[in-house]
Amino acid sequence: MSELKLRYRCNSCNWKFTRNMQPRLCPYCGKAAVDLDKAQGAQELLREIEDAEQSFQARA
């Protein structure tokens, strides 16, 4: 069974990557500026739009 990988982003160089656990240092630039990447991916945005359209059509 594969573990859940989370998306991270370096606040220094903006490198985006996935890991099982939050790293202390950015794997690209080596700085300690890594946070969870809270930006939505394209699939999540499309799902959100589809849900909103269905809700709008149900009201019409």
N, CA, C and O atoms as CSV, one atom per row, in Angstrom:
chain,resi,resn,atom,element,x,y,z
A,1,MET,N,N,0.843,-1.184,0.000
A,1,MET,CA,C,0.000,0.000,0.000
A,1,MET,C,C,0.885,1.242,0.000
A,1,MET,O,O,1.815,1.347,0.799
A,2,SER,N,N,0.593,2.180,-0.897
A,2,SER,CA,C,1.416,3.388,-0.977
A,2,SER,C,C,0.941,4.409,0.054
A,2,SER,O,O,-0.246,4.508,0.365
A,3,GLU,N,N,1.890,5.148,0.561
A,3,GLU,CA,C,1.579,6.179,1.553
A,3,GLU,C,C,1.113,7.444,0.846
A,3,GLU,O,O,1.465,7.694,-0.307
A,4,LEU,N,N,0.325,8.227,1.549
A,4,LEU,CA,C,-0.165,9.497,1.013
A,4,LEU,C,C,1.001,10.467,0.890
A,4,LEU,O,O,1.734,10.701,1.851
A,5,LYS,N,N,1.161,11.021,-0.289
A,5,LYS,CA,C,2.206,12.023,-0.503
A,5,LYS,C,C,1.558,13.390,-0.540
A,5,LYS,O,O,0.536,13.588,-1.197
A,6,LEU,N,N,2.154,14.326,0.164
A,6,LEU,CA,C,1.662,15.702,0.206
A,6,LEU,C,C,2.530,16.577,-0.685
A,6,LEU,O,O,3.697,16.276,-0.938
A,7,ARG,N,N,1.933,17.664,-1.154
A,7,ARG,CA,C,2.669,18.603,-1.998
A,7,ARG,C,C,3.293,19.688,-1.124
A,7,ARG,O,O,2.653,20.227,-0.222
A,8,TYR,N,N,4.542,19.991,-1.412
A,8,TYR,CA,C,5.282,21.020,-0.686
A,8,TYR,C,C,5.843,22.025,-1.674
A,8,TYR,O,O,5.990,21.735,-2.861
A,9,ARG,N,N,6.156,23.224,-1.164
A,9,ARG,CA,C,6.741,24.283,-1.978
A,9,ARG,C,C,7.796,24.998,-1.152
A,9,ARG,O,O,7.597,25.273,0.031
A,10,CYS,N,N,8.910,25.292,-1.784
A,10,CYS,CA,C,9.976,26.057,-1.132
A,10,CYS,C,C,9.650,27.533,-1.284
A,10,CYS,O,O,9.415,28.011,-2.394
A,11,ASN,N,N,9.635,28.251,-0.177
A,11,ASN,CA,C,9.356,29.691,-0.197
A,11,ASN,C,C,10.522,30.514,-0.740
A,11,ASN,O,O,10.373,31.699,-1.040
A,12,SER,N,N,11.671,29.879,-0.859
A,12,SER,CA,C,12.846,30.585,-1.352
A,12,SER,C,C,12.971,30.494,-2.875
A,12,SER,O,O,13.114,31.510,-3.555
A,13,CYS,N,N,12.914,29.258,-3.409
A,13,CYS,CA,C,13.112,29.079,-4.854
A,13,CYS,C,C,11.828,28.682,-5.598
A,13,CYS,O,O,11.832,28.555,-6.822
A,14,ASN,N,N,10.722,28.488,-4.847
A,14,ASN,CA,C,9.415,28.103,-5.398
A,14,ASN,C,C,9.378,26.709,-6.019
A,14,ASN,O,O,8.469,26.401,-6.789
A,15,TRP,N,N,10.342,25.875,-5.696
A,15,TRP,CA,C,10.352,24.493,-6.178
A,15,TRP,C,C,9.183,23.744,-5.557
A,15,TRP,O,O,8.976,23.821,-4.346
A,16,LYS,N,N,8.406,23.009,-6.378
A,16,LYS,CA,C,7.277,22.226,-5.884
A,16,LYS,C,C,7.626,20.751,-6.005
A,16,LYS,O,O,8.184,20.310,-7.010
A,17,PHE,N,N,7.289,19.994,-4.967
A,17,PHE,CA,C,7.623,18.574,-4.945
A,17,PHE,C,C,6.689,17.847,-3.989
A,17,PHE,O,O,5.983,18.479,-3.203
A,18,THR,N,N,6.686,16.523,-4.055
A,18,THR,CA,C,5.854,15.711,-3.160
A,18,THR,C,C,6.741,14.837,-2.292
A,18,THR,O,O,7.798,14.376,-2.721
A,19,ARG,N,N,6.290,14.618,-1.061
A,19,ARG,CA,C,6.997,13.768,-0.108
A,19,ARG,C,C,5.985,13.145,0.855
A,19,ARG,O,O,4.870,13.646,1.002
A,20,ASN,N,N,6.372,12.067,1.499
A,20,ASN,CA,C,5.539,11.438,2.525
A,20,ASN,C,C,5.553,12.256,3.811
A,20,ASN,O,O,4.554,12.318,4.527
A,21,MET,N,N,6.685,12.879,4.097
A,21,MET,CA,C,6.851,13.692,5.311
A,21,MET,C,C,7.462,15.028,4.902
A,21,MET,O,O,8.176,15.117,3.904
A,22,GLN,N,N,7.169,16.071,5.692
A,22,GLN,CA,C,7.728,17.389,5.372
A,22,GLN,C,C,9.231,17.386,5.605
A,22,GLN,O,O,9.690,17.078,6.705
A,23,PRO,N,N,9.999,17.727,4.576
A,23,PRO,CA,C,11.453,17.782,4.742
A,23,PRO,C,C,11.872,19.053,5.471
A,23,PRO,O,O,11.166,20.061,5.453
A,24,ARG,N,N,13.005,18.986,6.094
A,24,ARG,CA,C,13.549,20.157,6.774
A,24,ARG,C,C,14.100,21.162,5.772
A,24,ARG,O,O,13.972,22.373,5.951
A,25,LEU,N,N,14.721,20.635,4.705
A,25,LEU,CA,C,15.364,21.483,3.698
A,25,LEU,C,C,14.776,21.230,2.316
A,25,LEU,O,O,14.315,20.127,2.026
A,26,CYS,N,N,14.792,22.240,1.476
A,26,CYS,CA,C,14.354,22.107,0.092
A,26,CYS,C,C,15.329,21.182,-0.644
A,26,CYS,O,O,16.542,21.373,-0.549
A,27,PRO,N,N,14.821,20.185,-1.376
A,27,PRO,CA,C,15.719,19.282,-2.103
A,27,PRO,C,C,16.408,19.946,-3.291
A,27,PRO,O,O,17.370,19.395,-3.826
A,28,TYR,N,N,15.938,21.112,-3.712
A,28,TYR,CA,C,16.520,21.800,-4.862
A,28,TYR,C,C,17.579,22.816,-4.442
A,28,TYR,O,O,18.711,22.783,-4.923
A,29,CYS,N,N,17.191,23.732,-3.525
A,29,CYS,CA,C,18.130,24.809,-3.163
A,29,CYS,C,C,18.797,24.601,-1.802
A,29,CYS,O,O,19.786,25.265,-1.492
A,30,GLY,N,N,18.261,23.676,-0.980
A,30,GLY,CA,C,18.880,23.364,0.302
A,30,GLY,C,C,18.533,24.316,1.441
A,30,GLY,O,O,19.088,24.195,2.533
A,31,LYS,N,N,17.630,25.255,1.206
A,31,LYS,CA,C,17.256,26.200,2.260
A,31,LYS,C,C,16.117,25.647,3.107
A,31,LYS,O,O,15.326,24.825,2.645
A,32,ALA,N,N,16.046,26.106,4.343
A,32,ALA,CA,C,14.991,25.669,5.269
A,32,ALA,C,C,13.790,26.580,5.129
A,32,ALA,O,O,13.486,27.363,6.029
A,33,ALA,N,N,13.097,26.476,3.984
A,33,ALA,CA,C,11.963,27.354,3.709
A,33,ALA,C,C,10.813,26.567,3.083
A,33,ALA,O,O,10.166,27.050,2.154
A,34,VAL,N,N,10.558,25.367,3.584
A,34,VAL,CA,C,9.566,24.477,2.976
A,34,VAL,C,C,8.248,24.515,3.740
A,34,VAL,O,O,8.223,24.388,4.964
A,35,ASP,N,N,7.143,24.693,2.997
A,35,ASP,CA,C,5.790,24.676,3.560
A,35,ASP,C,C,4.900,23.807,2.686
A,35,ASP,O,O,5.248,23.487,1.550
A,36,LEU,N,N,3.749,23.431,3.230
A,36,LEU,CA,C,2.756,22.719,2.433
A,36,LEU,C,C,2.306,23.604,1.290
A,36,LEU,O,O,2.108,24.805,1.475
A,37,ASP,N,N,2.142,23.022,0.105
A,37,ASP,CA,C,1.630,23.763,-1.050
A,37,ASP,C,C,0.113,23.668,-0.999
A,37,ASP,O,O,-0.452,22.601,-1.239
A,38,LYS,N,N,-0.543,24.767,-0.689
A,38,LYS,CA,C,-1.991,24.774,-0.501
A,38,LYS,C,C,-2.752,25.102,-1.782
A,38,LYS,O,O,-3.982,25.161,-1.778
A,39,ALA,N,N,-2.025,25.314,-2.874
A,39,ALA,CA,C,-2.685,25.616,-4.146
A,39,ALA,C,C,-3.422,24.378,-4.644
A,39,ALA,O,O,-2.934,23.256,-4.510
A,40,GLN,N,N,-4.597,24.594,-5.216
A,40,GLN,CA,C,-5.377,23.493,-5.748
A,40,GLN,C,C,-4.830,23.087,-7.111
A,40,GLN,O,O,-4.351,23.921,-7.879
A,41,GLY,N,N,-4.909,21.804,-7.393
A,41,GLY,CA,C,-4.523,21.319,-8.701
A,41,GLY,C,C,-5.659,21.521,-9.696
A,41,GLY,O,O,-6.775,21.865,-9.307
A,42,ALA,N,N,-5.382,21.313,-10.958
A,42,ALA,CA,C,-6.381,21.515,-12.006
A,42,ALA,C,C,-7.595,20.620,-11.807
A,42,ALA,O,O,-8.726,21.061,-12.011
A,43,GLN,N,N,-7.379,19.377,-11.413
A,43,GLN,CA,C,-8.502,18.453,-11.251
A,43,GLN,C,C,-9.449,18.921,-10.148
A,43,GLN,O,O,-10.667,18.824,-10.297
A,44,GLU,N,N,-8.902,19.426,-9.045
A,44,GLU,CA,C,-9.744,19.934,-7.965
A,44,GLU,C,C,-10.547,21.151,-8.415
A,44,GLU,O,O,-11.721,21.284,-8.067
A,45,LEU,N,N,-9.919,22.044,-9.190
A,45,LEU,CA,C,-10.620,23.225,-9.693
A,45,LEU,C,C,-11.749,22.839,-10.647
A,45,LEU,O,O,-12.842,23.401,-10.577
A,46,LEU,N,N,-11.490,21.887,-11.532
A,46,LEU,CA,C,-12.520,21.439,-12.466
A,46,LEU,C,C,-13.690,20.793,-11.728
A,46,LEU,O,O,-14.846,21.004,-12.096
A,47,ARG,N,N,-13.403,20.015,-10.699
A,47,ARG,CA,C,-14.457,19.380,-9.903
A,47,ARG,C,C,-15.302,20.443,-9.199
A,47,ARG,O,O,-16.525,20.324,-9.128
A,48,GLU,N,N,-14.651,21.469,-8.685
A,48,GLU,CA,C,-15.354,22.562,-8.006
A,48,GLU,C,C,-16.292,23.299,-8.977
A,48,GLU,O,O,-17.422,23.635,-8.621
A,49,ILE,N,N,-15.813,23.547,-10.202
A,49,ILE,CA,C,-16.625,24.219,-11.215
A,49,ILE,C,C,-17.820,23.348,-11.599
A,49,ILE,O,O,-18.940,23.841,-11.730
A,50,GLU,N,N,-17.573,22.059,-11.775
A,50,GLU,CA,C,-18.655,21.137,-12.137
A,50,GLU,C,C,-19.726,21.097,-11.047
A,50,GLU,O,O,-20.919,21.103,-11.350
A,51,ASP,N,N,-19.309,21.057,-9.794
A,51,ASP,CA,C,-20.263,21.057,-8.681
A,51,ASP,C,C,-21.082,22.346,-8.659
A,51,ASP,O,O,-22.289,22.312,-8.420
A,52,ALA,N,N,-20.427,23.481,-8.909
A,52,ALA,CA,C,-21.126,24.759,-8.913
A,52,ALA,C,C,-22.123,24.820,-10.066
A,52,ALA,O,O,-23.230,25.330,-9.896
A,53,GLU,N,N,-21.744,24.307,-11.235
A,53,GLU,CA,C,-22.665,24.298,-12.381
A,53,GLU,C,C,-23.876,23.423,-12.105
A,53,GLU,O,O,-24.999,23.807,-12.434
A,54,GLN,N,N,-23.673,22.261,-11.511
A,54,GLN,CA,C,-24.788,21.370,-11.191
A,54,GLN,C,C,-25.714,22.012,-10.174
A,54,GLN,O,O,-26.934,21.882,-10.278
A,55,SER,N,N,-25.157,22.696,-9.206
A,55,SER,CA,C,-25.963,23.377,-8.192
A,55,SER,C,C,-26.780,24.500,-8.838
A,55,SER,O,O,-27.951,24.687,-8.504
A,56,PHE,N,N,-26.170,25.239,-9.753
A,56,PHE,CA,C,-26.862,26.318,-10.450
A,56,PHE,C,C,-28.005,25.784,-11.311
A,56,PHE,O,O,-29.096,26.353,-11.330
A,57,GLN,N,N,-27.743,24.672,-12.032
A,57,GLN,CA,C,-28.775,24.081,-12.891
A,57,GLN,C,C,-29.931,23.512,-12.073
A,57,GLN,O,O,-31.075,23.536,-12.526
A,58,ALA,N,N,-29.651,23.006,-10.888
A,58,ALA,CA,C,-30.696,22.457,-10.038
A,58,ALA,C,C,-31.648,23.548,-9.542
A,58,ALA,O,O,-32.832,23.291,-9.324
A,59,ARG,N,N,-31.129,24.762,-9.364
A,59,ARG,CA,C,-31.944,25.879,-8.909
A,59,ARG,C,C,-32.792,26.478,-10.026
A,59,ARG,O,O,-33.829,27.088,-9.764
A,60,ALA,N,N,-32.355,26.307,-11.265
A,60,ALA,CA,C,-33.051,26.930,-12.414
A,60,ALA,C,C,-34.321,26.192,-12.790
A,60,ALA,O,O,-35.012,26.590,-13.729
